[in-house]
Amino acid sequence: MNTIFVNTYKSLPDMLGTVYDMQSSERDTERMSQVGTFGDFDTFNGQVVSDDLYQGYDVTTTHIEFAKGFSVERKLYDDDLFDIFQKPEGLATAAQRTRQGHGARIFNFAFSYDQLFYTHTEGISLCNNSHTTTSGASTASGFDNLVTTAISGVNLSAMRLQFRGFRDDRANRIDSMPDTLFVPIDQEDRANEITKTPYGLDTGNRNINVDAGRYEVIPWNYITDTNNFFMVNKALMKKFLKWYDRIKLEFHNITEFDTFIAKWNAYMRYSIIYGDWRWIIGASVS
């Protein structure tokens, strides 16, 4: 039973390591604190001018327990092993599906203030057109990572410019280049068409398609909205997204002495967290 469970679990597709920095945890909660950026260098006039960094927002995540099990009567175990041996496969599949679904929450709840695992002191959604800062700097430009336009070559170009215009906590320009598109499977073909057609995208001309080869397209079956999609910087994504396994997936069994009923269960405890928002633009498409 244990071998079937473990081998099934290991064989299933897993996107978590692509999206998150996978970490183990030895505490009940984990916390990330944003640290502000330095200002531009000053002209040196014989003495170095010291700079102070602003304390940014804090985010705290609490690990949640998840469990599922099944039981089998003795005579069923003796007489129906084919059916019995399918149960650990199903349990492993359910465990993996649960983890993938929670991993995809970062996209599926990008436009609402999700608090299932974590609390963020900025208090707004990950993708939002009204991000704030603790430094007091103007947020009139460079603090918007939300669009409502459908996926197309023209709209990707506009999103890319918006991404390149992100500002740090002091409203200074930063060099952040998007390189990846996360899409639901419904938009996979269209995204590949946009990013792999070298000439004449959606036209009869042979004009160069500037988006050809510009983005890696990653479809994820657990992105639930069929129209929404996301433009990200993959390296920054792995920097700011953390998955904490407090207790990795376990498989247990016991047989009750008086009833001969055999019981198996699986248990896991984990959480997710994000720090900064400047790795992503989300398209909430109606």
C-alpha positions as a Markdown table, in Angstrom:
| # | Residue | x | y | z |
|---|---|---|---|---|
| 1 | Met | 0.0 | 0.0 | 0.0 |
| 2 | Asn | 2.7 | 2.4 | 0.9 |
| 3 | Thr | 4.7 | 1.7 | -2.2 |
| 4 | Ile | 1.7 | 2.2 | -4.4 |
| 5 | Phe | 0.9 | 5.5 | -2.7 |
| 6 | Val | 4.4 | 6.8 | -2.9 |
| 7 | Asn | 5.0 | 5.8 | -6.5 |
| 8 | Thr | 1.7 | 7.2 | -7.6 |
| 9 | Tyr | 2.3 | 10.5 | -5.9 |
| 10 | Lys | 5.8 | 10.8 | -7.4 |
| 11 | Ser | 4.5 | 10.1 | -10.9 |
| 12 | Leu | 2.0 | 12.9 | -11.0 |
| 13 | Pro | 2.7 | 16.3 | -12.6 |
| 14 | Asp | 4.0 | 18.9 | -10.2 |
| 15 | Met | 4.2 | 22.6 | -11.0 |
| 16 | Leu | 5.0 | 23.8 | -7.5 |
| 17 | Gly | 8.8 | 23.8 | -8.0 |
| 18 | Thr | 8.4 | 25.8 | -11.2 |
| 19 | Val | 6.4 | 28.6 | -9.4 |
| 20 | Tyr | 7.7 | 28.6 | -5.8 |
| 21 | Asp | 10.9 | 28.5 | -3.9 |
| 22 | Met | 10.3 | 25.3 | -2.0 |
| 23 | Gln | 11.3 | 25.5 | 1.6 |
| 24 | Ser | 11.0 | 23.4 | 4.8 |
| 25 | Ser | 9.8 | 25.0 | 8.0 |
| 26 | Glu | 10.4 | 24.3 | 11.7 |
| 27 | Arg | 7.9 | 26.9 | 13.0 |
| 28 | Asp | 4.2 | 27.3 | 13.2 |
| 29 | Thr | 4.4 | 30.4 | 11.1 |
| 30 | Glu | 6.8 | 32.1 | 8.7 |
| 31 | Arg | 7.2 | 35.8 | 8.0 |
| 32 | Met | 8.7 | 38.0 | 5.3 |
| 33 | Ser | 9.4 | 41.7 | 5.7 |
| 34 | Gln | 10.0 | 44.0 | 2.8 |
| 35 | Val | 13.1 | 46.2 | 3.0 |
| 36 | Gly | 13.2 | 49.4 | 1.1 |
| 37 | Thr | 15.7 | 50.4 | -1.6 |
| 38 | Phe | 18.5 | 52.9 | -1.6 |
| 39 | Gly | 18.1 | 56.3 | -3.3 |
| 40 | Asp | 20.4 | 57.4 | -6.2 |
| 41 | Phe | 24.1 | 58.1 | -5.4 |
| 42 | Asp | 25.0 | 61.6 | -4.3 |
| 43 | Thr | 27.8 | 63.7 | -5.6 |
| 44 | Phe | 30.9 | 63.0 | -3.5 |
| 45 | Asn | 32.1 | 66.1 | -1.8 |
| 46 | Gly | 34.6 | 64.6 | 0.6 |
| 47 | Gln | 32.1 | 62.8 | 2.8 |
| 48 | Val | 29.8 | 59.9 | 2.2 |
| 49 | Val | 26.2 | 60.7 | 2.7 |
| 50 | Ser | 24.4 | 57.8 | 4.6 |
| 51 | Asp | 21.0 | 56.6 | 3.5 |
| 52 | Asp | 18.2 | 55.1 | 5.4 |
| 53 | Leu | 16.0 | 52.3 | 4.2 |
| 54 | Tyr | 12.3 | 52.3 | 4.8 |
| 55 | Gln | 10.6 | 49.4 | 6.5 |
| 56 | Gly | 8.2 | 47.9 | 4.0 |
| 57 | Tyr | 5.1 | 45.7 | 4.4 |
| 58 | Asp | 5.1 | 42.5 | 6.4 |
| 59 | Val | 3.5 | 39.2 | 5.4 |
| 60 | Thr | 2.9 | 36.3 | 7.8 |
| 61 | Thr | 1.8 | 32.8 | 6.8 |
| 62 | Thr | 0.4 | 30.1 | 9.1 |
| 63 | His | 0.8 | 26.4 | 8.1 |
| 64 | Ile | -2.5 | 24.6 | 7.6 |
| 65 | Glu | -3.1 | 20.9 | 8.2 |
| 66 | Phe | -4.7 | 18.7 | 5.5 |
| 67 | Ala | -5.6 | 15.0 | 5.8 |
| 68 | Lys | -7.7 | 12.3 | 4.1 |
| 69 | Gly | -8.1 | 8.6 | 4.7 |
| 70 | Phe | -10.0 | 5.4 | 3.9 |
| 71 | Ser | -10.9 | 2.2 | 5.7 |
| 72 | Val | -11.4 | -1.4 | 4.6 |
| 73 | Glu | -13.1 | -4.4 | 6.2 |
| 74 | Arg | -11.1 | -7.6 | 6.6 |
| 75 | Lys | -13.1 | -9.7 | 4.1 |
| 76 | Leu | -13.0 | -7.0 | 1.5 |
| 77 | Tyr | -9.2 | -6.9 | 1.9 |
| 78 | Asp | -9.0 | -10.7 | 1.5 |
| 79 | Asp | -11.4 | -11.0 | -1.5 |
| 80 | Asp | -11.1 | -7.7 | -3.5 |
| 81 | Leu | -7.5 | -6.7 | -3.6 |
| 82 | Phe | -7.8 | -5.2 | -7.1 |
| 83 | Asp | -10.3 | -2.6 | -5.8 |
| 84 | Ile | -8.4 | -2.2 | -2.6 |
| 85 | Phe | -5.1 | -1.4 | -4.3 |
| 86 | Gln | -6.8 | 1.4 | -6.3 |
| 87 | Lys | -7.5 | 3.3 | -3.1 |
| 88 | Pro | -3.9 | 4.4 | -2.3 |
| 89 | Glu | -3.6 | 5.6 | -5.9 |
| 90 | Gly | -6.7 | 7.7 | -5.5 |
| 91 | Leu | -5.5 | 9.1 | -2.2 |
| 92 | Ala | -2.2 | 10.1 | -3.6 |
| 93 | Thr | -3.9 | 11.7 | -6.6 |
| 94 | Ala | -6.2 | 13.7 | -4.2 |
| 95 | Ala | -3.1 | 14.8 | -2.2 |
| 96 | Gln | -1.4 | 16.0 | -5.3 |
| 97 | Arg | -4.5 | 17.7 | -6.6 |
| 98 | Thr | -5.0 | 19.5 | -3.2 |
| 99 | Arg | -1.4 | 20.8 | -3.3 |
| 100 | Gln | -1.6 | 21.9 | -6.9 |
| 101 | Gly | -4.9 | 23.7 | -6.3 |
| 102 | His | -3.4 | 25.6 | -3.3 |
| 103 | Gly | -0.3 | 26.4 | -5.4 |
| 104 | Ala | -2.4 | 28.0 | -8.1 |
| 105 | Arg | -4.2 | 30.2 | -5.6 |
| 106 | Ile | -1.5 | 32.8 | -6.2 |
| 107 | Phe | -3.0 | 33.2 | -9.7 |
| 108 | Asn | -6.6 | 32.3 | -9.1 |
| 109 | Phe | -7.0 | 34.8 | -6.2 |
| 110 | Ala | -4.6 | 37.4 | -7.7 |
| 111 | Phe | -7.4 | 39.9 | -8.0 |
| 112 | Ser | -8.8 | 39.6 | -4.5 |
| 113 | Tyr | -7.3 | 39.8 | -1.1 |
| 114 | Asp | -6.7 | 36.2 | -0.3 |
| 115 | Gln | -6.1 | 35.3 | 3.3 |
| 116 | Leu | -6.3 | 31.5 | 3.4 |
| 117 | Phe | -2.7 | 31.1 | 4.3 |
| 118 | Tyr | -1.2 | 34.5 | 4.8 |
| 119 | Thr | -1.9 | 38.1 | 5.9 |
| 120 | His | -0.2 | 41.0 | 4.1 |
| 121 | Thr | -0.1 | 44.4 | 5.8 |
| 122 | Glu | -0.5 | 46.2 | 2.5 |
| 123 | Gly | -4.0 | 44.8 | 2.6 |
| 124 | Ile | -4.9 | 44.6 | -1.1 |
| 125 | Ser | -4.8 | 42.0 | -3.8 |
| 126 | Leu | -1.6 | 40.9 | -5.4 |
| 127 | Cys | -2.6 | 42.3 | -8.8 |
| 128 | Asn | -4.0 | 45.8 | -8.2 |
| 129 | Asn | -4.0 | 49.2 | -9.7 |
| 130 | Ser | -3.6 | 51.0 | -6.4 |
| 131 | His | -0.4 | 49.6 | -4.7 |
| 132 | Thr | 1.0 | 51.8 | -2.0 |
| 133 | Thr | 4.4 | 52.3 | -0.3 |
| 134 | Thr | 5.5 | 53.1 | 3.2 |
| 135 | Ser | 8.1 | 55.7 | 2.1 |
| 136 | Gly | 5.6 | 58.5 | 1.3 |
| 137 | Ala | 6.8 | 58.6 | -2.4 |
| 138 | Ser | 4.3 | 59.3 | -5.1 |
| 139 | Thr | 2.5 | 56.3 | -6.4 |
| 140 | Ala | 1.0 | 58.1 | -9.4 |
| 141 | Ser | 3.1 | 56.0 | -11.9 |
| 142 | Gly | 4.6 | 52.6 | -11.7 |
| 143 | Phe | 2.4 | 51.0 | -9.0 |
| 144 | Asp | -0.2 | 49.4 | -11.2 |
| 145 | Asn | 0.1 | 45.7 | -12.1 |
| 146 | Leu | -3.5 | 45.0 | -13.2 |
| 147 | Val | -5.0 | 45.1 | -16.7 |
| 148 | Thr | -8.3 | 43.9 | -18.1 |
| 149 | Thr | -7.4 | 43.2 | -21.7 |
| 150 | Ala | -7.6 | 39.8 | -23.4 |
| 151 | Ile | -4.4 | 38.1 | -24.7 |
| 152 | Ser | -3.2 | 39.4 | -28.0 |
| 153 | Gly | 0.0 | 40.7 | -29.5 |
| 154 | Val | -0.9 | 44.3 | -29.1 |
| 155 | Asn | -2.0 | 43.9 | -25.5 |
| 156 | Leu | 1.1 | 41.9 | -24.6 |
| 157 | Ser | 3.2 | 44.8 | -25.8 |
| 158 | Ala | 1.2 | 47.3 | -23.7 |
| 159 | Met | 1.6 | 45.0 | -20.6 |
| 160 | Arg | 5.3 | 44.7 | -21.2 |
| 161 | Leu | 5.7 | 48.5 | -21.2 |
| 162 | Gln | 3.7 | 48.7 | -18.1 |
| 163 | Phe | 5.9 | 46.0 | -16.5 |
| 164 | Arg | 9.0 | 47.8 | -17.5 |
| 165 | Gly | 7.7 | 51.0 | -15.8 |
| 166 | Phe | 7.4 | 49.5 | -12.3 |
| 167 | Arg | 8.8 | 51.7 | -9.6 |
| 168 | Asp | 10.5 | 50.7 | -6.3 |
| 169 | Asp | 9.3 | 51.9 | -2.9 |
| 170 | Arg | 10.9 | 55.3 | -3.5 |
| 171 | Ala | 9.3 | 55.6 | -6.9 |
| 172 | Asn | 12.6 | 55.0 | -8.7 |
| 173 | Arg | 12.7 | 53.1 | -11.9 |
| 174 | Ile | 13.8 | 49.4 | -11.7 |
| 175 | Asp | 15.1 | 47.1 | -14.3 |
| 176 | Ser | 12.5 | 44.3 | -14.3 |
| 177 | Met | 12.0 | 42.4 | -17.6 |
| 178 | Pro | 9.0 | 40.0 | -18.1 |
| 179 | Asp | 10.0 | 36.7 | -19.6 |
| 180 | Thr | 7.2 | 34.3 | -18.9 |
| 181 | Leu | 3.4 | 33.9 | -19.5 |
| 182 | Phe | 1.3 | 31.8 | -17.2 |
| 183 | Val | -2.0 | 30.9 | -18.9 |
| 184 | Pro | -4.9 | 28.6 | -18.4 |
| 185 | Ile | -4.9 | 25.6 | -20.8 |
| 186 | Asp | -7.8 | 27.3 | -22.7 |
| 187 | Gln | -5.3 | 30.1 | -23.8 |
| 188 | Glu | -2.3 | 27.9 | -24.4 |
| 189 | Asp | -2.7 | 27.7 | -28.2 |
| 190 | Arg | -3.3 | 31.4 | -28.6 |
| 191 | Ala | -0.3 | 32.2 | -26.4 |
| 192 | Asn | 2.0 | 30.0 | -28.4 |
| 193 | Glu | 0.6 | 31.4 | -31.6 |
| 194 | Ile | 1.5 | 34.9 | -30.4 |
| 195 | Thr | 5.0 | 34.0 | -29.1 |
| 196 | Lys | 6.1 | 31.7 | -31.9 |
| 197 | Thr | 4.8 | 33.2 | -35.1 |
| 198 | Pro | 7.8 | 35.0 | -36.6 |
| 199 | Tyr | 6.1 | 37.1 | -39.2 |
| 200 | Gly | 2.7 | 38.7 | -39.9 |
| 201 | Leu | 0.9 | 37.8 | -36.7 |
| 202 | Asp | -2.9 | 38.3 | -37.4 |
| 203 | Thr | -2.1 | 40.1 | -40.7 |
| 204 | Gly | -1.3 | 39.3 | -44.3 |
| 205 | Asn | 2.0 | 41.2 | -44.1 |
| 206 | Arg | 5.4 | 39.8 | -43.4 |
| 207 | Asn | 6.1 | 42.4 | -40.7 |
| 208 | Ile | 8.2 | 41.0 | -37.8 |
| 209 | Asn | 6.3 | 39.8 | -34.8 |
| 210 | Val | 8.2 | 41.4 | -31.9 |
| 211 | Asp | 6.8 | 38.9 | -29.4 |
| 212 | Ala | 8.3 | 35.9 | -31.2 |
| 213 | Gly | 10.6 | 34.1 | -28.8 |
| 214 | Arg | 10.2 | 36.8 | -26.1 |
| 215 | Tyr | 8.2 | 34.8 | -23.6 |
| 216 | Glu | 8.2 | 31.2 | -22.2 |
| 217 | Val | 4.6 | 30.0 | -22.2 |
| 218 | Ile | 3.6 | 27.9 | -19.2 |
| 219 | Pro | 0.0 | 26.5 | -19.2 |
| 220 | Trp | -1.3 | 25.3 | -15.9 |
| 221 | Asn | -4.4 | 23.2 | -15.7 |
| 222 | Tyr | -5.1 | 24.6 | -12.2 |
| 223 | Ile | -5.6 | 28.2 | -13.3 |
| 224 | Thr | -9.3 | 28.1 | -13.2 |
| 225 | Asp | -10.5 | 31.2 | -15.1 |
| 226 | Thr | -10.4 | 30.4 | -18.9 |
| 227 | Asn | -9.6 | 34.0 | -19.9 |
| 228 | Asn | -7.2 | 35.4 | -17.2 |
| 229 | Phe | -3.5 | 35.2 | -17.8 |
| 230 | Phe | -0.3 | 36.5 | -16.2 |
| 231 | Met | 3.0 | 38.1 | -17.3 |
| 232 | Val | 5.9 | 37.5 | -14.9 |
| 233 | Asn | 9.6 | 37.7 | -14.4 |
| 234 | Lys | 10.4 | 34.1 | -13.5 |
| 235 | Ala | 13.5 | 34.8 | -11.4 |
| 236 | Leu | 11.7 | 37.4 | -9.3 |
| 237 | Met | 8.7 | 35.1 | -9.0 |
| 238 | Lys | 10.9 | 32.4 | -7.4 |
| 239 | Lys | 12.5 | 35.1 | -5.2 |
| 240 | Phe | 9.2 | 36.4 | -3.8 |
| 241 | Leu | 7.0 | 33.3 | -3.7 |
| 242 | Lys | 7.7 | 30.7 | -1.0 |
| 243 | Trp | 6.2 | 27.4 | -0.4 |
| 244 | Tyr | 6.8 | 26.0 | 3.2 |
| 245 | Asp | 6.4 | 22.3 | 3.9 |
| 246 | Arg | 6.0 | 22.1 | 7.7 |
| 247 | Ile | 5.2 | 18.4 | 7.5 |
| 248 | Lys | 5.7 | 16.7 | 4.1 |
| 249 | Leu | 3.1 | 14.3 | 2.9 |
| 250 | Glu | 2.9 | 11.2 | 5.2 |
| 251 | Phe | 1.0 | 7.9 | 4.7 |
| 252 | His | 0.0 | 5.8 | 7.7 |
| 253 | Asn | -2.0 | 2.7 | 8.4 |
| 254 | Ile | -3.4 | 0.8 | 11.4 |
| 255 | Thr | -5.7 | -2.2 | 12.0 |
| 256 | Glu | -8.3 | -2.1 | 14.7 |
| 257 | Phe | -8.0 | -5.1 | 17.1 |
| 258 | Asp | -11.7 | -5.7 | 17.7 |
| 259 | Thr | -13.2 | -5.1 | 14.2 |
| 260 | Phe | -10.3 | -6.1 | 11.9 |
| 261 | Ile | -11.0 | -2.9 | 10.0 |
| 262 | Ala | -7.8 | -1.6 | 8.4 |
| 263 | Lys | -7.4 | 2.2 | 8.1 |
| 264 | Trp | -5.0 | 4.3 | 6.0 |
| 265 | Asn | -4.6 | 8.0 | 6.0 |
| 266 | Ala | -2.4 | 10.7 | 4.6 |
| 267 | Tyr | -1.4 | 14.0 | 6.3 |
| 268 | Met | 0.4 | 17.1 | 5.3 |
| 269 | Arg | 0.9 | 20.6 | 6.6 |
| 270 | Tyr | 2.1 | 23.5 | 4.6 |
| 271 | Ser | 1.6 | 27.2 | 3.6 |
| 272 | Ile | 2.4 | 29.7 | 0.9 |
| 273 | Ile | 3.6 | 33.3 | 1.0 |
| 274 | Tyr | 4.5 | 36.1 | -1.3 |
| 275 | Gly | 6.6 | 39.2 | -0.5 |
| 276 | Asp | 6.7 | 41.8 | -3.2 |
| 277 | Trp | 4.3 | 42.3 | -6.1 |
| 278 | Arg | 6.8 | 43.5 | -8.7 |
| 279 | Trp | 7.2 | 40.2 | -10.4 |
| 280 | Ile | 3.8 | 40.0 | -12.1 |
| 281 | Ile | 1.1 | 41.7 | -14.1 |
| 282 | Gly | -2.3 | 40.0 | -14.0 |
| 283 | Ala | -5.0 | 40.3 | -16.7 |
| 284 | Ser | -8.5 | 40.0 | -15.3 |
| 285 | Val | -10.4 | 39.5 | -18.4 |
| 286 | Ser | -14.2 | 39.6 | -18.4 |
